[in-house]
Amino acid sequence: MKKISYLDIKNKLEFKSIKVESNIKDETEFNNIRSISNADNNDLSFFSNIKYLNILSKCEAKACIVSRDYKKYLPNNCQSIVVDEPYLAFANLIELFDTNKKKSNGQISRLSLVDNSANINKNVQIDPFSSIGPNSFIGNNVIIGSNVKIGPNVIIDENCVINDSVTIINTIIQKNCEIKSGARLGLAGFGFEEKTKTKIKHIGNVIIEKNSTIGSNTTIDRAVFDSTLIGEFSQIDNLVQIAHNVLIGKHAIIAAQVGIAGSTKIGDYVKIGGQAGISGHLKIGDNVTIAGKSGVTKNINDGKIVAGFPAKDINLWKREVIRLGKQK
């Protein structure tokens, strides 16, 4: 088991510009990082949710990452690592303890199929029964799992991970992205002339910007023209449907089973709860939060929080729910 020293932890956080305060000696070692309820006296833990305050005083970890306000609740056996945002610190530290971190083995399986026109760069891993089609570019250190179909017309930049059973065509994926198992990117969207049902050919593409994650069995349709776009640092959960020509800004968080209809434009730093539905040709502003199971039928201005069907200001929705409850 890999042990992590406090010096490693401090260096990692300071590299990420996270200020750290602690009296722990640099050579102190930790076996793992675990929740406050499961950590033992060789582990590191963290506290970021007030719902678990009653457990904090019983924490058995060697040390705990906390904000200054909650340091006083730690038992004497548990040393403090004080930061402004404990959950952010945890998110940056957990990879130190990840012994199963994926790294390319640089091997291309003899059971894979690579088109002669494909450009495969250095240290690429391609597992059995995967195919790389024409006019495809695979960057350095990319990992491609089993039963993956890539191409034609695909660019995958460096350090990306494409998990098993993924289909990618007509798509550009920028560096440091992960596409989870079963995702479908760049296939034709749902478009036809209504009277005759004549299908509308899609000739655009999909762009996934850097440092983004696409969840399992999520579908992102190819644009009719131009691009369907997922902005950088976005996190898309499993089973999400993103239709043709949707534009999603940077740092989006979209939970499972969300559906976004065609040509809707979504701003930066938007959060969308599970099973929400968004109609087509809408404009959703920056820093918007859409509660789970909401049905969005109109444009939403910057900074709004909405809920319900049809989606409305969340405070108005709460008052309506309370009023309806009193009528029963």
C-alpha positions in Angstrom: 0.0 0.0 0.0 1.3 3.4 -0.9 1.8 5.8 2.0 1.5 9.5 1.6 3.5 11.9 3.8 2.2 15.2 5.1 4.9 16.9 3.1 3.3 15.4 -0.1 -0.1 16.6 1.0 1.2 20.1 1.8 3.1 20.4 -1.5 0.1 19.2 -3.5 -2.2 21.8 -1.9 0.2 24.6 -2.2 0.8 23.8 -5.8 -2.9 24.3 -6.3 -2.7 27.6 -4.4 -4.6 26.3 -1.4 -3.3 27.8 1.8 -2.7 25.2 4.6 -2.2 25.5 8.3 -1.2 22.6 10.5 1.2 21.5 13.2 1.7 18.0 11.7 5.3 17.0 11.0 6.3 16.7 7.4 7.4 13.1 7.8 4.0 12.0 9.2 2.5 9.3 6.9 -1.1 8.3 6.0 -2.3 5.1 4.6 -5.5 6.3 2.9 -8.1 9.1 2.8 -11.5 8.1 4.1 -14.8 9.6 5.3 -14.9 10.8 8.9 -17.1 7.8 9.9 -14.8 5.1 8.4 -11.3 6.5 8.9 -8.9 4.9 11.4 -5.8 6.2 13.2 -3.6 5.8 10.1 -5.9 7.6 7.7 -6.5 11.2 6.6 -10.1 12.5 6.5 -12.0 15.7 5.7 -15.1 17.5 6.9 -17.2 19.7 4.6 -20.8 19.1 5.3 -22.5 20.3 8.5 -24.9 17.4 8.4 -22.1 15.2 9.8 -21.0 17.5 12.6 -22.2 15.0 15.2 -19.7 12.5 13.8 -16.8 14.9 13.6 -16.2 14.8 17.4 -15.9 11.0 17.1 -13.5 10.9 14.2 -10.7 8.4 14.6 -8.5 9.6 11.8 -4.9 10.6 12.3 -5.7 14.0 10.8 -8.7 15.8 9.3 -9.0 18.6 6.7 -11.4 21.2 8.1 -12.2 24.9 7.9 -11.2 27.1 10.9 -14.7 27.3 12.2 -14.9 23.5 12.8 -11.4 22.8 14.0 -12.6 23.0 17.7 -14.9 20.0 17.2 -12.1 17.5 16.4 -11.2 15.1 19.2 -7.7 15.2 20.7 -6.5 12.2 18.8 -7.2 13.8 15.4 -4.9 16.6 14.3 -6.2 19.4 12.1 -5.3 20.5 8.6 -7.0 23.9 8.2 -8.0 25.2 4.8 -10.6 27.6 3.5 -12.4 25.0 1.4 -12.0 21.4 2.7 -13.9 19.8 -0.1 -11.7 21.5 -2.7 -8.7 20.3 -0.8 -10.1 16.7 -0.7 -10.8 16.8 -4.4 -7.1 17.6 -5.1 -5.7 15.2 -2.6 -7.6 12.0 -3.4 -5.5 11.3 -6.5 -2.4 11.0 -4.3 -4.0 8.0 -2.7 -5.3 6.5 -5.9 -3.3 3.3 -6.6 -5.3 2.4 -9.6 -4.8 5.6 -11.6 -5.0 4.9 -15.3 -1.8 5.2 -17.3 -1.2 4.2 -20.8 0.8 1.0 -21.3 1.7 2.1 -24.8 0.5 -1.1 -26.4 -1.8 -1.4 -29.4 -3.6 -4.8 -29.3 -3.1 -7.1 -32.3 -6.9 -7.7 -32.0 -7.6 -4.0 -32.7 -8.1 -2.5 -36.1 -6.4 0.8 -37.1 -7.0 2.4 -40.5 -4.0 3.3 -42.5 -4.9 7.0 -42.6 -5.2 7.3 -38.9 -2.5 9.2 -37.1 -1.5 7.5 -33.8 0.9 9.4 -31.6 3.3 8.3 -28.8 2.4 6.0 -25.9 -1.1 5.3 -27.0 -2.9 2.2 -25.6 -5.6 0.5 -27.7 -7.3 -2.5 -26.2 -8.7 -5.5 -28.0 -11.6 -5.3 -30.4 -11.5 -1.5 -30.9 -11.3 0.2 -34.2 -9.8 3.5 -35.3 -11.4 4.8 -38.5 -10.1 7.0 -41.3 -9.1 10.6 -40.8 -8.6 10.1 -37.1 -5.9 11.6 -34.9 -5.0 10.1 -31.5 -2.8 12.2 -29.3 0.0 11.2 -26.9 -0.8 9.1 -23.8 -4.4 8.4 -24.8 -6.0 5.2 -23.4 -8.7 3.5 -25.5 -10.6 0.6 -23.9 -12.1 -2.5 -25.5 -14.9 -2.5 -28.1 -14.5 1.1 -28.9 -15.3 2.6 -32.3 -13.5 5.8 -33.2 -13.9 7.6 -36.5 -14.2 8.7 -39.1 -13.3 12.3 -38.6 -12.2 12.3 -35.0 -9.5 14.2 -33.1 -8.6 13.0 -29.6 -6.0 15.2 -27.9 -3.4 14.1 -25.4 -4.0 12.4 -22.0 -7.6 11.4 -22.7 -9.2 8.2 -21.5 -11.8 6.5 -23.6 -13.4 3.7 -21.7 -14.9 0.5 -23.0 -17.8 0.3 -25.6 -17.7 4.0 -26.6 -18.6 5.2 -30.1 -17.0 8.5 -31.3 -17.4 9.9 -34.8 -17.3 13.4 -36.2 -15.9 14.7 -32.9 -13.0 16.7 -31.5 -12.0 16.0 -27.9 -9.5 18.3 -26.3 -6.8 17.2 -23.8 -7.4 15.6 -20.4 -10.9 14.5 -21.0 -12.5 11.2 -20.0 -15.4 9.5 -21.9 -17.0 6.8 -19.8 -18.3 3.4 -21.0 -21.1 3.3 -23.4 -21.2 7.0 -24.4 -22.1 7.9 -28.0 -20.6 11.1 -29.5 -21.1 12.6 -32.9 -23.9 10.5 -34.3 -26.8 12.1 -36.2 -29.4 13.9 -34.2 -33.2 13.7 -34.2 -34.1 15.9 -37.2 -36.7 15.6 -40.0 -39.2 17.6 -42.0 -42.5 17.0 -40.0 -45.0 16.4 -42.8 -43.1 14.0 -45.0 -40.7 12.8 -42.3 -37.8 13.5 -44.7 -34.6 13.1 -42.6 -32.3 16.2 -42.3 -28.7 15.2 -42.8 -26.4 16.3 -40.1 -23.0 17.6 -41.4 -21.6 19.3 -38.3 -19.6 17.8 -35.5 -19.2 17.7 -31.7 -16.5 19.5 -29.7 -15.6 18.5 -26.1 -13.3 21.1 -24.6 -10.4 20.3 -22.3 -10.6 18.7 -18.8 -14.2 17.6 -19.3 -15.9 14.3 -18.4 -18.7 12.6 -20.2 -20.7 10.0 -18.3 -21.7 6.4 -19.2 -24.4 6.0 -21.8 -24.6 9.7 -22.4 -25.4 10.8 -26.0 -24.2 14.0 -27.6 -25.6 14.4 -31.1 -23.7 15.8 -34.1 -24.7 19.3 -35.2 -26.7 19.9 -38.3 -24.3 22.7 -39.1 -21.3 23.9 -37.2 -20.8 22.2 -33.8 -22.5 20.8 -30.7 -20.2 22.2 -27.9 -19.4 21.1 -24.4 -17.3 23.8 -22.7 -14.1 23.2 -20.8 -14.0 21.7 -17.2 -17.6 20.5 -17.6 -18.9 17.4 -15.8 -21.7 15.5 -17.6 -23.2 12.6 -15.6 -24.5 9.3 -16.9 -27.6 8.9 -19.2 -27.7 12.5 -20.4 -29.1 13.4 -23.8 -27.7 16.5 -25.5 -29.2 17.2 -28.9 -27.8 18.7 -32.1 -26.4 22.2 -32.0 -26.6 22.6 -28.2 -23.9 24.9 -26.8 -22.9 24.4 -23.2 -20.4 26.8 -21.6 -17.5 26.1 -19.3 -17.6 24.5 -15.9 -21.1 23.0 -16.4 -22.4 20.4 -14.0 -25.2 18.2 -15.4 -26.7 15.3 -13.4 -28.1 12.1 -14.7 -31.1 11.7 -17.0 -31.1 15.4 -18.1 -32.4 16.0 -21.6 -31.5 19.1 -23.6 -33.3 19.7 -26.8 -31.7 21.1 -30.0 -30.1 24.5 -30.4 -30.4 25.6 -26.8 -27.5 27.8 -25.6 -26.4 27.3 -22.0 -24.0 29.7 -20.3 -21.0 29.2 -18.0 -21.0 27.7 -14.5 -24.5 26.2 -14.9 -25.8 23.4 -12.6 -28.7 21.2 -13.8 -30.2 18.6 -11.4 -31.2 15.1 -12.4 -34.1 14.4 -14.7 -34.5 18.0 -15.7 -35.7 18.7 -19.2 -34.9 21.8 -21.3 -36.8 22.7 -24.4 -35.1 23.6 -27.7 -34.0 27.0 -29.0 -33.7 28.5 -25.5 -31.0 30.7 -23.9 -29.9 29.8 -20.3 -27.7 32.4 -18.8 -24.5 32.1 -16.7 -24.5 30.8 -13.1 -28.0 29.4 -13.4 -29.1 26.5 -11.2 -31.9 24.3 -12.5 -33.4 22.0 -9.8 -33.9 18.3 -10.4 -37.0 17.2 -12.4 -37.6 20.8 -13.6 -39.1 21.5 -17.0 -37.6 24.5 -18.6 -39.8 26.0 -21.4 -38.5 29.7 -21.4 -35.2 31.6 -21.4 -33.5 32.0 -18.0 -31.5 35.1 -17.1 -28.1 35.0 -15.4 -27.8 33.9 -11.8 -31.4 32.6 -11.5 -32.4 29.4 -9.5 -35.4 27.7 -10.9 -37.5 24.6 -10.1 -40.8 22.9 -11.0 -42.8 22.5 -14.2 -42.9 24.8 -15.9 -39.7 26.0 -14.3 -40.0 29.2 -12.3 -38.1 31.1 -9.6 -37.4 28.6 -6.8 -38.8 30.8 -4.1 -42.1 31.2 -5.9 -42.1 27.4 -6.5 -41.6 26.7 -2.8 -44.4 29.0 -1.8 -46.7 27.3 -4.3 -45.8 23.8 -2.9 -46.5 25.0 0.6 -49.8 26.5 -0.3 -50.9 23.4 -2.2 -49.9 21.3 0.8 -52.1 23.3 3.1 -55.1 22.8 0.9 -55.0 19.0 1.3 
